[in-house]
Amino acid sequence: QVQLVESGGGLVQAGGSLRLSCAASGSSFSINTMGWHRQAPGKQREFVAIISSSGYTIYADSVKGRFTISRDNAKNTVYLQMNNLEPGDTAVYYCKVVADGMPYWGKGTLVTVSS
């Protein structure tokens, strides 16, 4: 079993930046991919970014050039640096980790971008 703890959400003005973190813990697991999804009010959860164990990244078109995903394998932690935030980025951000072939989700952290 893998537990995920997210942090770094909050309220920011448009054009500002935030950095999200997600730390994975548990006993004897091997992490494959780490990533972020988000769910805005009244909308379905959507993909934001993913990073493989070798560092290969994929981004949603809506965040390309503004968000950067990275990971620290020694700390089992994934980060999402979000720059030039827009009101449309307001959502609950969820960390998703695939470990030993199983998906695990964090509880989410709220990001609110004011105009």
CYANA upper distance limits for C-alpha pairs under 8 A (distance plus 0.5 A):
  1 GLN  CA     26 GLY  CA      6.48
  1 GLN  CA     27 SER  CA      7.50
  1 GLN  CA     29 PHE  CA      8.40
  2 VAL  CA     24 ALA  CA      6.94
  2 VAL  CA     25 SER  CA      6.14
  2 VAL  CA     26 GLY  CA      5.29
  2 VAL  CA     27 SER  CA      7.92
  2 VAL  CA     29 PHE  CA      8.03
  2 VAL  CA     99 ALA  CA      8.25
  2 VAL  CA    104 TYR  CA      7.37
  3 GLN  CA     24 ALA  CA      6.09
  3 GLN  CA     25 SER  CA      5.72
  3 GLN  CA     26 GLY  CA      6.59
  3 GLN  CA    104 TYR  CA      8.17
  3 GLN  CA    106 GLY  CA      7.99
  4 LEU  CA     22 CYS  CA      6.83
  4 LEU  CA     23 ALA  CA      6.09
  4 LEU  CA     24 ALA  CA      5.12
  4 LEU  CA     25 SER  CA      7.04
  4 LEU  CA     95 CYS  CA      7.98
  4 LEU  CA    104 TYR  CA      8.13
  4 LEU  CA    105 TRP  CA      7.36
  4 LEU  CA    106 GLY  CA      5.49
  4 LEU  CA    107 LYS  CA      8.29
  5 VAL  CA     22 CYS  CA      5.89
  5 VAL  CA     23 ALA  CA      5.84
  5 VAL  CA     24 ALA  CA      7.19
  5 VAL  CA    106 GLY  CA      6.65
  5 VAL  CA    107 LYS  CA      8.00
  6 GLU  CA     20 LEU  CA      7.59
  6 GLU  CA     21 SER  CA      6.00
  6 GLU  CA     22 CYS  CA      4.75
  6 GLU  CA     23 ALA  CA      7.08
  6 GLU  CA     94 TYR  CA      8.27
  6 GLU  CA     95 CYS  CA      7.44
  6 GLU  CA    106 GLY  CA      7.09
  6 GLU  CA    107 LYS  CA      7.95
  6 GLU  CA    108 GLY  CA      7.02
  6 GLU  CA    109 THR  CA      6.85
  7 SER  CA     20 LEU  CA      6.24
  7 SER  CA     21 SER  CA      5.75
  7 SER  CA     22 CYS  CA      6.98
  7 SER  CA    109 THR  CA      6.94
  8 GLY  CA     18 LEU  CA      7.42
  8 GLY  CA     19 ARG  CA      6.24
  8 GLY  CA     20 LEU  CA      4.94
  8 GLY  CA     21 SER  CA      6.66
  8 GLY  CA    109 THR  CA      7.84
  9 GLY  CA     18 LEU  CA      7.60
  9 GLY  CA     19 ARG  CA      8.03
  9 GLY  CA     20 LEU  CA      6.78
  9 GLY  CA    109 THR  CA      5.83
  9 GLY  CA    110 LEU  CA      5.74
  9 GLY  CA    111 VAL  CA      5.43
  9 GLY  CA    112 THR  CA      8.46
 10 GLY  CA     18 LEU  CA      8.40
 10 GLY  CA    110 LEU  CA      6.67
 10 GLY  CA    111 VAL  CA      5.53
 10 GLY  CA    112 THR  CA      6.62
 11 LEU  CA    111 VAL  CA      6.64
 11 LEU  CA    112 THR  CA      5.23
 11 LEU  CA    113 VAL  CA      6.43
 11 LEU  CA    114 SER  CA      7.86
 12 VAL  CA     16 GLY  CA      6.54
 12 VAL  CA     17 SER  CA      7.73
 12 VAL  CA     18 LEU  CA      8.18
 12 VAL  CA    111 VAL  CA      8.37
 12 VAL  CA    112 THR  CA      6.82
 12 VAL  CA    113 VAL  CA      5.53
 12 VAL  CA    114 SER  CA      6.77
 13 GLN  CA     85 LEU  CA      8.15
 13 GLN  CA    113 VAL  CA      5.86
 13 GLN  CA    114 SER  CA      5.24
 13 GLN  CA    115 SER  CA      6.62
 14 ALA  CA     84 ASN  CA      7.39
 14 ALA  CA     85 LEU  CA      5.82
 14 ALA  CA     86 GLU  CA      5.53
 14 ALA  CA     87 PRO  CA      6.78
 14 ALA  CA    113 VAL  CA      6.21
 14 ALA  CA    114 SER  CA      6.17
 14 ALA  CA    115 SER  CA      5.80
 15 GLY  CA     83 ASN  CA      7.56
 15 GLY  CA     84 ASN  CA      4.60
 15 GLY  CA     85 LEU  CA      5.42
 15 GLY  CA     86 GLU  CA      6.91
 16 GLY  CA     83 ASN  CA      6.67
 16 GLY  CA     84 ASN  CA      5.89
 16 GLY  CA     85 LEU  CA      6.03
 17 SER  CA     81 GLN  CA      7.97
 17 SER  CA     82 MET  CA      5.89
 17 SER  CA     83 ASN  CA      4.90
 17 SER  CA     84 ASN  CA      6.64
 17 SER  CA     85 LEU  CA      6.67
 18 LEU  CA     81 GLN  CA      6.69
 18 LEU  CA     82 MET  CA      5.75
 18 LEU  CA     83 ASN  CA      7.26
 19 ARG  CA     79 TYR  CA      7.36
 19 ARG  CA     80 LEU  CA      6.08
 19 ARG  CA     81 GLN  CA      4.95
 19 ARG  CA     82 MET  CA      6.44
 20 LEU  CA     79 TYR  CA      5.98
 20 LEU  CA     80 LEU  CA      5.48
 20 LEU  CA     81 GLN  CA      6.96
 20 LEU  CA     82 MET  CA      8.44
 21 SER  CA     77 THR  CA      7.35
 21 SER  CA     78 VAL  CA      6.33
 21 SER  CA     79 TYR  CA      5.03
 21 SER  CA     80 LEU  CA      7.04
 22 CYS  CA     77 THR  CA      5.93
 22 CYS  CA     78 VAL  CA      5.78
 22 CYS  CA     79 TYR  CA      6.91
 22 CYS  CA     95 CYS  CA      6.81
 22 CYS  CA    106 GLY  CA      8.44
 23 ALA  CA     75 LYS  CA      7.84
 23 ALA  CA     76 ASN  CA      6.40
 23 ALA  CA     77 THR  CA      4.83
 23 ALA  CA     78 VAL  CA      7.15
 24 ALA  CA     76 ASN  CA      5.93
 24 ALA  CA     77 THR  CA      6.65
 25 SER  CA     76 ASN  CA      7.87
 29 PHE  CA     99 ALA  CA      6.83
 29 PHE  CA    100 ASP  CA      6.93
 30 SER  CA     99 ALA  CA      5.85
 30 SER  CA    100 ASP  CA      6.03
 31 ILE  CA     53 SER  CA      7.85
 31 ILE  CA     76 ASN  CA      8.29
 31 ILE  CA     97 VAL  CA      7.55
 31 ILE  CA     98 VAL  CA      6.47
 31 ILE  CA     99 ALA  CA      4.64
 31 ILE  CA    100 ASP  CA      6.94
 32 ASN  CA     52 SER  CA      6.84
 32 ASN  CA     53 SER  CA      6.05
 32 ASN  CA     97 VAL  CA      7.90
 32 ASN  CA     98 VAL  CA      5.92
 32 ASN  CA     99 ALA  CA      5.97
 32 ASN  CA    100 ASP  CA      7.58
 32 ASN  CA    101 GLY  CA      8.01
 33 THR  CA     50 ILE  CA      7.37
 33 THR  CA     51 ILE  CA      6.26
 33 THR  CA     52 SER  CA      5.03
 33 THR  CA     53 SER  CA      6.40
 33 THR  CA     97 VAL  CA      6.39
 33 THR  CA     98 VAL  CA      5.81
 33 THR  CA     99 ALA  CA      7.94
 34 MET  CA     50 ILE  CA      6.27
 34 MET  CA     51 ILE  CA      5.98
 34 MET  CA     52 SER  CA      7.05
 34 MET  CA     53 SER  CA      8.41
 34 MET  CA     71 ARG  CA      8.35
 34 MET  CA     78 VAL  CA      6.97
 34 MET  CA     95 CYS  CA      7.98
 34 MET  CA     96 LYS  CA      6.39
 34 MET  CA     97 VAL  CA      4.98
 34 MET  CA     98 VAL  CA      6.96
 35 GLY  CA     48 VAL  CA      8.08
 35 GLY  CA     49 ALA  CA      5.99
 35 GLY  CA     50 ILE  CA      4.50
 35 GLY  CA     51 ILE  CA      6.52
 35 GLY  CA     69 ILE  CA      8.25
 35 GLY  CA     78 VAL  CA      7.77
 35 GLY  CA     95 CYS  CA      6.32
 35 GLY  CA     96 LYS  CA      5.67
 35 GLY  CA     97 VAL  CA      6.82
 36 TRP  CA     47 PHE  CA      7.14
 36 TRP  CA     48 VAL  CA      5.93
 36 TRP  CA     49 ALA  CA      5.87
 36 TRP  CA     50 ILE  CA      6.90
 36 TRP  CA     80 LEU  CA      8.23
 36 TRP  CA     93 TYR  CA      7.21
 36 TRP  CA     94 TYR  CA      6.09
 36 TRP  CA     95 CYS  CA      5.14
 36 TRP  CA     96 LYS  CA      6.31
 37 HIS  CA     45 ARG  CA      7.09
 37 HIS  CA     46 GLU  CA      5.92
 37 HIS  CA     47 PHE  CA      4.93
 37 HIS  CA     48 VAL  CA      5.38
 37 HIS  CA     49 ALA  CA      7.50
 37 HIS  CA     93 TYR  CA      6.30
 37 HIS  CA     94 TYR  CA      5.66
 37 HIS  CA     95 CYS  CA      6.97
 37 HIS  CA     96 LYS  CA      7.74
 38 ARG  CA     45 ARG  CA      5.91
 38 ARG  CA     46 GLU  CA      5.91
 38 ARG  CA     47 PHE  CA      7.08
 38 ARG  CA     48 VAL  CA      7.17
 38 ARG  CA     91 ALA  CA      6.37
 38 ARG  CA     92 VAL  CA      5.95
 38 ARG  CA     93 TYR  CA      4.76
 38 ARG  CA     94 TYR  CA      6.22
 39 GLN  CA     43 LYS  CA      6.75
 39 GLN  CA     44 GLN  CA      6.37
 39 GLN  CA     45 ARG  CA      4.71
 39 GLN  CA     46 GLU  CA      6.72
 39 GLN  CA     91 ALA  CA      5.66
 39 GLN  CA     92 VAL  CA      5.78
 39 GLN  CA     93 TYR  CA      7.08
 40 ALA  CA     44 GLN  CA      7.70
 40 ALA  CA     45 ARG  CA      7.76
 40 ALA  CA     89 ASP  CA      8.39
 40 ALA  CA     90 THR  CA      6.75
 40 ALA  CA     91 ALA  CA      4.61
 40 ALA  CA     92 VAL  CA      6.87
 41 PRO  CA     91 ALA  CA      7.24
 47 PHE  CA     60 ALA  CA      6.99
 48 VAL  CA     59 TYR  CA      6.39
 48 VAL  CA     60 ALA  CA      5.62
 48 VAL  CA     63 VAL  CA      7.62
 49 ALA  CA     57 THR  CA      7.67
 49 ALA  CA     58 ILE  CA      6.09
 49 ALA  CA     59 TYR  CA      4.88
 49 ALA  CA     60 ALA  CA      6.66
 49 ALA  CA     69 ILE  CA      7.16
 50 ILE  CA     57 THR  CA      6.09
 50 ILE  CA     58 ILE  CA      5.90
 50 ILE  CA     59 TYR  CA      7.19
 50 ILE  CA     69 ILE  CA      7.56
 51 ILE  CA     55 GLY  CA      6.16
 51 ILE  CA     56 TYR  CA      5.92
 51 ILE  CA     57 THR  CA      4.94
 51 ILE  CA     58 ILE  CA      7.19
 51 ILE  CA     69 ILE  CA      7.31
 51 ILE  CA     70 SER  CA      7.42
 51 ILE  CA     71 ARG  CA      8.05
 52 SER  CA     56 TYR  CA      5.65
 52 SER  CA     57 THR  CA      7.05
 53 SER  CA     73 ASN  CA      8.29
 55 GLY  CA     70 SER  CA      8.03
 55 GLY  CA     71 ARG  CA      8.24
 57 THR  CA     69 ILE  CA      7.83
 59 TYR  CA     63 VAL  CA      7.17
 59 TYR  CA     64 LYS  CA      6.41
 60 ALA  CA     64 LYS  CA      6.87
 63 VAL  CA     67 PHE  CA      6.08
 66 ARG  CA     82 MET  CA      6.63
 66 ARG  CA     83 ASN  CA      5.63
 66 ARG  CA     84 ASN  CA      6.61
 66 ARG  CA     85 LEU  CA      8.13
 67 PHE  CA     80 LEU  CA      7.19
 67 PHE  CA     81 GLN  CA      6.00
 67 PHE  CA     82 MET  CA      4.96
 67 PHE  CA     83 ASN  CA      6.49
 68 THR  CA     80 LEU  CA      6.18
 68 THR  CA     81 GLN  CA      5.54
 68 THR  CA     82 MET  CA      7.09
 69 ILE  CA     78 VAL  CA      7.76
 69 ILE  CA     79 TYR  CA      6.13
 69 ILE  CA     80 LEU  CA      5.09
 69 ILE  CA     81 GLN  CA      6.86
 70 SER  CA     78 VAL  CA      6.30
 70 SER  CA     79 TYR  CA      5.74
 70 SER  CA     80 LEU  CA      7.10
 71 ARG  CA     76 ASN  CA      7.93
 71 ARG  CA     77 THR  CA      6.12
 71 ARG  CA     78 VAL  CA      4.68
 71 ARG  CA     79 TYR  CA      6.40
 72 ASP  CA     76 ASN  CA      6.43
 72 ASP  CA     77 THR  CA      5.80
 72 ASP  CA     78 VAL  CA      6.87
 73 ASN  CA     77 THR  CA      7.04
 85 LEU  CA     89 ASP  CA      6.97
 85 LEU  CA    113 VAL  CA      7.27
 86 GLU  CA     90 THR  CA      8.11
 86 GLU  CA    113 VAL  CA      6.68
 86 GLU  CA    114 SER  CA      8.33
 86 GLU  CA    115 SER  CA      8.10
 87 PRO  CA    112 THR  CA      7.92
 87 PRO  CA    113 VAL  CA      5.24
 87 PRO  CA    114 SER  CA      6.26
 87 PRO  CA    115 SER  CA      6.54
 88 GLY  CA    113 VAL  CA      8.13
 89 ASP  CA    111 VAL  CA      8.06
 89 ASP  CA    112 THR  CA      8.00
 89 ASP  CA    113 VAL  CA      7.20
 90 THR  CA    110 LEU  CA      8.28
 90 THR  CA    111 VAL  CA      5.92
 90 THR  CA    112 THR  CA      5.11
 90 THR  CA    113 VAL  CA      5.91
 91 ALA  CA    110 LEU  CA      6.51
 91 ALA  CA    111 VAL  CA      6.02
 91 ALA  CA    112 THR  CA      7.12
 92 VAL  CA    108 GLY  CA      6.26
 92 VAL  CA    109 THR  CA      5.86
 92 VAL  CA    110 LEU  CA      4.79
 92 VAL  CA    111 VAL  CA      6.51
 93 TYR  CA    108 GLY  CA      5.71
 93 TYR  CA    109 THR  CA      5.75
 93 TYR  CA    110 LEU  CA      6.65
 93 TYR  CA    111 VAL  CA      7.49
 94 TYR  CA    105 TRP  CA      7.22
 94 TYR  CA    106 GLY  CA      6.16
 94 TYR  CA    107 LYS  CA      7.02
 94 TYR  CA    108 GLY  CA      4.85
 94 TYR  CA    109 THR  CA      7.11
 95 CYS  CA    105 TRP  CA      6.25
 95 CYS  CA    106 GLY  CA      5.64
 95 CYS  CA    107 LYS  CA      8.39
 95 CYS  CA    108 GLY  CA      7.35
 96 LYS  CA    103 PRO  CA      7.29
 96 LYS  CA    104 TYR  CA      6.11
 96 LYS  CA    105 TRP  CA      5.12
 96 LYS  CA    106 GLY  CA      6.99
 97 VAL  CA    103 PRO  CA      6.24
 97 VAL  CA    104 TYR  CA      5.70
 97 VAL  CA    105 TRP  CA      7.04
 98 VAL  CA    102 MET  CA      5.76
 98 VAL  CA    103 PRO  CA      4.88
 98 VAL  CA    104 TYR  CA      6.66
 99 ALA  CA    103 PRO  CA      6.99
 99 ALA  CA    104 TYR  CA      8.07
